[in-house]
Amino acid sequence: MKKATWIGAALMLCALPGISQARDTTHYLDFASVVEEATQAGRLDGSVKFYLAGNQPAGKVTVVNPNITTSQKTNAFNKSDEVACRWVLQSALIRLQQAAKAAGANAVVNIASNYKNKEYKDAAKYECHAGALMAGVALKGQLANVQ
């Protein structure tokens, strides 16, 4: 019995190198479609607008908080990378909406991806990292009132 346990433990240790070399695939995906999906599903209430850097609103912008960040992870197990990335972006947007409302702001502007503190700016896309078990999105931006 002890020999079987020892052999099982040895086999588990052999599998560890494969587990420790986790996948981290970078995706650049459409931002607006996720905002629309979250709004239609009622996860976002529409009271806060989201503007990626390079896609600023028309009208006067008054910055309330010049530095807001969020970093979210979600379970990606048994999901496609795109589905996991869409879900985790929605989580990040919900956090930003809560922060904006708490600050009396009606928009989050100048949004950039900031995964592992490496900034990615695009007027239409966000950056998401997906692995076998987790997907993550990190965003930074500014809370503002847009008139």
MARBA-3410 file (N, C-alpha, C, O; in Angstrom, 1 decimal):
147
0.8,-1.2,0.0,0.0,0.0,0.0,0.9,1.3,0.0,0.6,2.2,-0.7 ~ 1.9,1.3,0.8,2.8,2.4,0.8,3.5,2.6,-0.5,3.7,3.8,-0.9 ~ 3.9,1.5,-1.1,4.6,1.7,-2.4,3.6,2.3,-3.5,4.1,3.1,-4.3 ~ 2.4,2.0,-3.5,1.4,2.5,-4.4,1.2,4.0,-4.2,1.1,4.8,-5.1 ~ 1.2,4.4,-2.9,1.1,5.8,-2.6,2.3,6.6,-3.0,2.2,7.7,-3.6
3.5,6.0,-2.8,4.7,6.7,-3.2,4.8,6.8,-4.7,5.2,7.9,-5.2 ~ 4.4,5.8,-5.5,4.4,5.9,-6.9,3.4,7.0,-7.4,3.7,7.7,-8.3 ~ 2.2,7.0,-6.8,1.2,8.1,-7.1,1.8,9.5,-6.9,1.6,10.4,-7.7 ~ 2.5,9.6,-5.8,3.1,10.9,-5.5,4.1,11.3,-6.5,4.3,12.4,-6.9 ~ 4.9,10.3,-6.9,6.0,10.6,-7.9,5.4,11.0,-9.2,5.9,11.8,-9.9
4.3,10.3,-9.6,3.6,10.7,-10.9,3.0,12.1,-10.8,3.1,12.8,-11.8 ~ 2.5,12.5,-9.7,2.0,13.8,-9.5,3.1,14.9,-9.7,2.9,15.9,-10.3 ~ 4.3,14.6,-9.1,5.4,15.5,-9.2,5.9,15.6,-10.6,6.3,16.7,-11.0 ~ 5.8,14.6,-11.4,6.2,14.6,-12.8,5.3,15.5,-13.6,5.7,16.1,-14.6 ~ 4.0,15.6,-13.2,3.0,16.5,-13.9,3.2,17.9,-13.6,2.7,18.8,-14.3
3.9,18.3,-12.5,4.0,19.7,-12.1,4.6,20.6,-13.1,4.1,21.7,-13.2 ~ 5.7,20.2,-13.8,6.2,21.2,-14.8,5.2,21.6,-15.8,5.2,22.8,-16.2 ~ 4.3,20.8,-16.2,3.3,21.2,-17.2,2.3,22.1,-16.6,1.8,23.0,-17.3 ~ 2.0,22.0,-15.4,1.1,22.9,-14.7,1.7,24.2,-14.5,1.1,25.3,-14.6 ~ 3.0,24.2,-14.1,3.6,25.5,-13.7,3.9,26.4,-14.9,4.1,27.6,-14.8
3.9,25.8,-16.1,4.0,26.6,-17.3,2.7,27.0,-17.9,2.3,26.5,-18.9 ~ 2.0,27.9,-17.1,0.6,28.3,-17.5,0.6,29.1,-18.7,1.5,29.9,-19.0 ~ -0.5,29.0,-19.4,-0.8,29.8,-20.7,-1.2,31.2,-20.3,-1.9,31.4,-19.3 ~ -0.7,32.2,-21.0,-1.1,33.6,-20.8,-1.1,34.2,-22.2,-0.2,34.7,-22.8 ~ -2.3,34.1,-22.8,-2.5,34.6,-24.2,-3.1,36.0,-24.1,-4.1,36.2,-23.5
-2.5,36.9,-24.9,-3.0,38.3,-24.9,-4.0,38.4,-26.1,-3.7,38.0,-27.2 ~ -5.1,39.1,-25.8,-6.1,39.3,-26.8,-6.4,40.8,-26.8,-6.4,41.5,-25.7 ~ -6.7,41.4,-27.9,-7.2,42.7,-28.1,-8.5,42.7,-28.7,-8.7,42.3,-29.9 ~ -9.6,43.0,-28.0,-10.9,42.8,-28.4,-11.8,44.1,-28.4,-11.4,45.1,-27.8 ~ -12.9,44.0,-29.1,-13.8,45.2,-29.2,-14.4,45.6,-27.9,-15.0,44.8,-27.2
-14.2,46.8,-27.5,-14.7,47.4,-26.2,-16.2,47.7,-26.3,-16.9,47.3,-25.4 ~ -16.6,48.4,-27.3,-18.0,48.9,-27.4,-19.0,47.8,-27.3,-20.1,47.9,-26.7 ~ -18.8,46.7,-27.9,-19.7,45.6,-27.9,-19.9,45.0,-26.5,-21.0,44.5,-26.2 ~ -18.9,45.0,-25.7,-19.0,44.5,-24.4,-19.8,45.5,-23.5,-20.6,45.1,-22.7 ~ -19.6,46.8,-23.7,-20.3,47.8,-23.0,-21.8,47.6,-23.3,-22.7,47.7,-22.4
-22.1,47.5,-24.6,-23.5,47.3,-25.0,-24.1,46.1,-24.5,-25.2,46.1,-24.0 ~ -23.4,45.0,-24.5,-23.9,43.7,-23.9,-24.2,43.8,-22.4,-25.2,43.4,-22.0 ~ -23.3,44.5,-21.7,-23.5,44.6,-20.2,-24.6,45.6,-19.9,-25.4,45.3,-19.0 ~ -24.8,46.6,-20.8,-26.0,47.5,-20.6,-27.3,46.8,-20.9,-28.2,46.9,-20.1 ~ -27.3,46.0,-22.0,-28.5,45.3,-22.3,-28.9,44.3,-21.3,-30.1,44.0,-21.1
-27.9,43.7,-20.7,-28.1,42.6,-19.7,-28.5,43.2,-18.3,-28.8,42.5,-17.4 ~ -28.4,44.5,-18.2,-28.7,45.2,-16.9,-27.5,45.2,-15.9,-27.7,45.6,-14.8 ~ -26.3,44.8,-16.4,-25.2,44.8,-15.5,-24.6,46.2,-15.3,-24.1,46.6,-14.3 ~ -24.8,47.0,-16.4,-24.5,48.4,-16.3,-25.8,49.1,-16.5,-26.7,48.7,-17.3 ~ -26.0,50.2,-15.8,-27.3,50.9,-15.8,-27.4,52.0,-16.9,-28.5,52.6,-17.0
-26.3,52.4,-17.5,-26.4,53.4,-18.5,-26.2,54.8,-18.0,-26.1,55.8,-18.8 ~ -26.1,55.0,-16.7,-25.9,56.3,-16.1,-24.4,56.8,-16.2,-24.2,58.0,-16.1 ~ -23.5,55.9,-16.5,-22.1,56.2,-16.6,-21.7,55.8,-18.0,-21.9,54.7,-18.5 ~ -21.0,56.7,-18.8,-20.5,56.4,-20.1,-19.0,56.1,-20.0,-18.4,56.6,-19.1 ~ -18.6,55.3,-21.0,-17.2,54.8,-21.0,-16.5,55.2,-22.3,-17.1,55.0,-23.4
-15.3,55.9,-22.2,-14.6,56.4,-23.4,-13.2,55.9,-23.3,-12.4,56.3,-22.4 ~ -12.8,55.1,-24.3,-11.4,54.7,-24.4,-10.5,55.9,-24.8,-11.0,56.8,-25.4 ~ -9.3,55.9,-24.4,-8.3,56.9,-24.8,-8.3,57.0,-26.3,-8.3,55.9,-27.0 ~ -8.4,58.2,-26.8,-8.5,58.4,-28.3,-9.9,58.4,-28.8,-10.1,58.6,-30.0 ~ -10.8,58.2,-27.9,-12.3,58.2,-28.3,-13.0,59.1,-27.3,-13.9,58.6,-26.6
-12.7,60.3,-27.2,-13.2,61.2,-26.2,-14.6,61.8,-26.5,-14.9,61.9,-27.7 ~ -15.3,62.1,-25.5,-16.7,62.6,-25.7,-16.7,64.0,-26.3,-15.7,64.8,-26.1 ~ -17.8,64.4,-27.0,-18.0,65.7,-27.4,-18.5,66.5,-26.2,-19.2,65.9,-25.4 ~ -18.2,67.7,-26.1,-18.7,68.5,-25.0,-17.6,68.7,-23.9,-16.5,68.2,-24.0 ~ -18.0,69.5,-22.9,-17.1,69.9,-21.9,-16.8,68.7,-20.9,-17.8,68.1,-20.5
-15.6,68.4,-20.6,-15.2,67.3,-19.7,-14.5,67.9,-18.5,-13.5,68.6,-18.6 ~ -15.1,67.6,-17.3,-14.5,68.1,-16.1,-14.1,66.8,-15.3,-14.9,66.0,-14.9 ~ -12.8,66.7,-15.1,-12.2,65.5,-14.4,-12.5,65.7,-12.9,-12.1,66.7,-12.3 ~ -13.1,64.6,-12.4,-13.3,64.6,-10.9,-12.2,63.8,-10.2,-11.8,64.2,-9.1 ~ -11.7,62.7,-10.8,-10.6,61.9,-10.3,-9.7,61.6,-11.4,-10.2,60.8,-12.3
-8.5,62.1,-11.4,-7.6,61.8,-12.6,-7.0,60.5,-12.7,-6.3,60.1,-13.6 ~ -7.2,59.6,-11.6,-6.5,58.3,-11.6,-7.3,57.3,-11.0,-7.3,57.1,-9.7 ~ -8.1,56.5,-11.8,-8.9,55.4,-11.2,-8.4,54.2,-11.9,-8.2,54.1,-13.1 ~ -8.3,53.1,-11.1,-7.8,51.8,-11.7,-8.7,50.7,-11.2,-9.3,50.8,-10.2 ~ -8.7,49.6,-12.0,-9.3,48.4,-11.6,-8.6,47.2,-12.2,-8.1,47.4,-13.4
-8.4,46.2,-11.5,-7.8,44.9,-12.0,-8.7,43.8,-11.6,-8.9,43.5,-10.4 ~ -9.3,43.1,-12.6,-10.2,42.0,-12.4,-9.8,40.7,-13.0,-9.1,40.7,-14.0 ~ -10.1,39.7,-12.3,-9.9,38.3,-12.8,-11.2,37.5,-12.8,-12.1,37.8,-12.0 ~ -11.3,36.6,-13.7,-12.4,35.7,-13.7,-12.0,34.3,-14.0,-11.0,34.0,-14.6 ~ -12.9,33.4,-13.7,-12.7,32.0,-14.0,-12.8,31.8,-15.5,-13.8,32.1,-16.1
-11.8,31.2,-16.1,-11.8,31.0,-17.5,-11.9,29.5,-17.9,-12.0,29.1,-19.0 ~ -12.0,28.6,-16.8,-12.1,27.2,-17.0,-13.3,26.8,-17.9,-14.4,27.2,-17.5 ~ -13.1,26.1,-18.9,-14.1,25.6,-19.8,-14.9,26.7,-20.5,-16.0,26.5,-20.9 ~ -14.2,27.8,-20.7,-14.8,28.9,-21.5,-13.8,29.3,-22.6,-12.6,29.1,-22.4 ~ -14.3,29.8,-23.7,-13.4,30.3,-24.7,-12.8,31.5,-24.2,-13.3,32.2,-23.3
-11.6,31.9,-24.7,-10.9,33.1,-24.3,-11.8,34.3,-24.4,-11.8,35.1,-23.6 ~ -12.5,34.4,-25.6,-13.3,35.6,-25.8,-14.4,35.7,-24.8,-14.7,36.8,-24.3 ~ -15.1,34.6,-24.5,-16.2,34.6,-23.5,-15.6,35.1,-22.2,-16.2,35.9,-21.5 ~ -14.5,34.5,-21.7,-13.9,34.8,-20.5,-13.5,36.3,-20.4,-13.7,37.0,-19.4 ~ -12.9,36.8,-21.5,-12.5,38.2,-21.6,-13.7,39.2,-21.6,-13.6,40.2,-20.9
-14.7,38.8,-22.3,-15.9,39.7,-22.2,-16.5,39.7,-20.8,-16.9,40.8,-20.3 ~ -16.5,38.6,-20.1,-17.0,38.6,-18.8,-16.2,39.4,-17.8,-16.7,40.1,-17.0 ~ -14.9,39.3,-17.9,-14.0,40.0,-17.0,-14.0,41.5,-17.3,-13.9,42.3,-16.4 ~ -14.1,41.9,-18.5,-14.3,43.3,-18.8,-15.5,43.9,-18.2,-15.5,45.0,-17.7 ~ -16.6,43.1,-18.3,-17.9,43.6,-17.7,-17.7,43.8,-16.2,-18.2,44.7,-15.6
-17.0,42.9,-15.5,-16.7,43.0,-14.1,-15.9,44.3,-13.8,-16.2,45.0,-12.9 ~ -14.9,44.6,-14.7,-14.1,45.8,-14.5,-15.0,47.1,-14.7,-14.9,48.1,-14.0 ~ -15.9,47.0,-15.7,-16.8,48.1,-16.0,-17.7,48.4,-14.9,-18.0,49.5,-14.5 ~ -18.2,47.3,-14.3,-19.1,47.5,-13.1,-18.4,48.2,-12.0,-19.0,49.1,-11.3 ~ -17.2,47.8,-11.7,-16.4,48.5,-10.7,-16.2,50.0,-11.0,-16.3,50.8,-10.1
-15.9,50.3,-12.3,-15.7,51.7,-12.7,-17.0,52.4,-12.5,-17.0,53.6,-12.1 ~ -18.1,51.8,-12.9,-19.4,52.5,-12.8,-19.7,52.8,-11.3,-20.1,53.9,-11.0 ~ -19.4,51.9,-10.4,-19.6,52.1,-9.0,-18.7,53.3,-8.5,-19.2,54.1,-7.7 ~ -17.5,53.3,-8.9,-16.6,54.4,-8.5,-17.0,55.7,-9.0,-17.0,56.7,-8.3 ~ -17.5,55.7,-10.3,-18.0,57.0,-10.9,-19.2,57.5,-10.1,-19.2,58.7,-9.8
-20.1,56.6,-9.8,-21.3,57.1,-9.1,-21.0,57.6,-7.7,-21.5,58.6,-7.3 ~ -20.1,56.9,-7.0,-19.7,57.3,-5.7,-19.0,58.7,-5.7,-19.1,59.4,-4.7 ~ -18.3,59.0,-6.8,-17.6,60.3,-6.9,-18.5,61.4,-7.6,-18.1,62.5,-7.7 ~ -19.7,61.0,-7.9,-20.6,62.0,-8.6,-20.3,62.2,-10.0,-20.7,63.3,-10.6 ~ -19.6,61.3,-10.7,-19.2,61.5,-12.1,-20.2,60.7,-12.9,-20.9,59.8,-12.5
-20.3,61.1,-14.2,-21.2,60.5,-15.2,-20.4,59.8,-16.3,-21.1,59.3,-17.3 ~ -19.1,59.8,-16.2,-18.3,59.1,-17.3,-17.0,58.7,-16.7,-16.4,59.2,-15.7 ~ -16.4,57.7,-17.4,-15.0,57.3,-17.2,-14.4,57.6,-18.6,-14.7,57.0,-19.6 ~ -13.4,58.5,-18.6,-12.7,58.9,-19.8,-11.3,58.5,-19.8,-10.7,58.1,-18.8 ~ -10.7,58.5,-21.0,-9.2,58.3,-21.2,-8.9,56.8,-20.7,-7.8,56.6,-20.1
-9.8,55.9,-20.9,-9.6,54.5,-20.4,-8.5,53.9,-21.3,-8.5,53.9,-22.5 ~ -7.5,53.3,-20.6,-6.4,52.5,-21.2,-6.3,51.2,-20.4,-6.5,51.1,-19.2 ~ -5.9,50.1,-21.2,-5.6,48.9,-20.5,-4.2,49.1,-19.8,-3.4,49.8,-20.3 ~ -4.1,48.4,-18.7,-2.9,48.6,-17.9,-2.5,47.3,-17.2,-2.2,47.2,-16.0 ~ -2.4,46.2,-18.0,-2.1,44.9,-17.5,-0.6,44.8,-17.1,0.3,45.1,-17.9
-0.4,44.4,-15.9,1.0,44.4,-15.3,1.7,45.7,-15.5,2.9,45.8,-15.7 ~ 0.9,46.8,-15.3,1.5,48.2,-15.4,2.1,48.5,-16.8,2.9,49.4,-16.9 ~ 1.6,47.8,-17.8,2.1,48.1,-19.2,0.8,48.7,-19.9,-0.1,48.0,-20.1 ~ 0.9,50.0,-20.2,-0.2,50.7,-20.8,-0.4,50.3,-22.3,0.5,50.2,-23.1 ~ -1.7,50.1,-22.6,-2.1,49.8,-24.0,-3.3,50.8,-24.3,-4.3,50.7,-23.6
-3.1,51.7,-25.2,-4.2,52.6,-25.6,-4.7,52.3,-27.0,-3.9,52.1,-27.9 ~ -6.0,52.2,-27.2,-6.6,52.0,-28.5,-8.0,52.6,-28.4,-8.7,52.5,-27.4 ~ -8.4,53.3,-29.5,-9.7,53.9,-29.5,-10.9,52.9,-29.6,-12.1,53.3,-29.4 ~ -10.6,51.6,-29.9,-11.7,50.7,-30.0,-11.5,49.4,-29.3,-12.5,48.6,-29.1 ~ -10.3,49.1,-28.8,-10.0,47.7,-28.3,-9.5,47.8,-26.9,-8.9,48.8,-26.5
-9.7,46.7,-26.1,-9.1,46.6,-24.8,-8.2,45.3,-24.8,-8.3,44.5,-25.6 ~ -7.3,45.3,-23.8,-6.4,44.2,-23.7,-6.9,43.2,-22.6,-7.3,43.6,-21.5 ~ -6.9,41.9,-22.9,-7.2,40.9,-22.0,-6.2,39.8,-22.0,-5.7,39.4,-23.1 ~ -5.9,39.2,-20.9,-5.0,38.1,-20.8,-5.8,36.9,-20.4,-6.4,36.9,-19.3 ~ -5.7,35.8,-21.1,-6.4,34.6,-20.8,-5.5,33.4,-20.7,-4.5,33.2,-21.4
-5.8,32.6,-19.6,-5.0,31.4,-19.4,-6.0,30.2,-19.3,-7.2,30.3,-19.6 ~ -5.5,29.1,-19.0,-6.3,27.9,-18.9,-7.4,28.0,-17.8,-8.5,27.4,-17.9 ~ -7.0,28.7,-16.7,-7.9,28.8,-15.5,-8.5,30.2,-15.3,-9.6,30.3,-14.7 ~ -7.7,31.2,-15.6,-8.1,32.6,-15.3,-8.0,33.5,-16.5,-7.2,33.3,-17.4 ~ -8.8,34.6,-16.5,-8.7,35.6,-17.5,-8.6,36.9,-16.7,-9.3,37.1,-15.7
-7.9,37.9,-17.2,-7.7,39.2,-16.4,-7.7,40.4,-17.3,-7.3,40.4,-18.5 ~ -8.3,41.5,-16.8,-8.3,42.8,-17.4,-7.9,43.8,-16.4,-8.4,43.8,-15.2 ~ -7.0,44.7,-16.7,-6.7,45.8,-15.8,-6.9,47.1,-16.6,-6.4,47.2,-17.8 ~ -7.6,48.1,-16.0,-7.9,49.3,-16.7,-7.5,50.5,-15.8,-7.5,50.4,-14.6 ~ -7.2,51.6,-16.5,-7.0,52.9,-15.7,-7.7,53.9,-16.6,-7.8,53.8,-17.8
-8.1,55.0,-15.9,-8.8,56.1,-16.6,-9.0,57.2,-15.6,-8.4,57.4,-14.6 ~ -10.0,58.1,-16.0,-10.3,59.3,-15.2,-11.8,59.3,-15.1,-12.6,59.2,-16.0 ~ -12.3,59.6,-13.8,-13.7,59.8,-13.6,-14.0,61.3,-13.9,-13.2,62.2,-13.6 ~ -15.1,61.5,-14.7,-15.4,62.9,-15.1,-16.8,63.1,-15.2,-17.7,62.2,-15.2 ~ -17.2,64.4,-15.4,-18.5,64.8,-15.7,-18.4,65.3,-17.1,-17.6,66.2,-17.4
-19.3,64.8,-18.0,-19.4,65.3,-19.4,-20.7,66.0,-19.6,-21.8,65.5,-19.2 ~ -20.6,67.2,-20.2,-21.8,68.0,-20.4,-22.0,68.2,-21.9,-22.9,68.9,-22.3
END
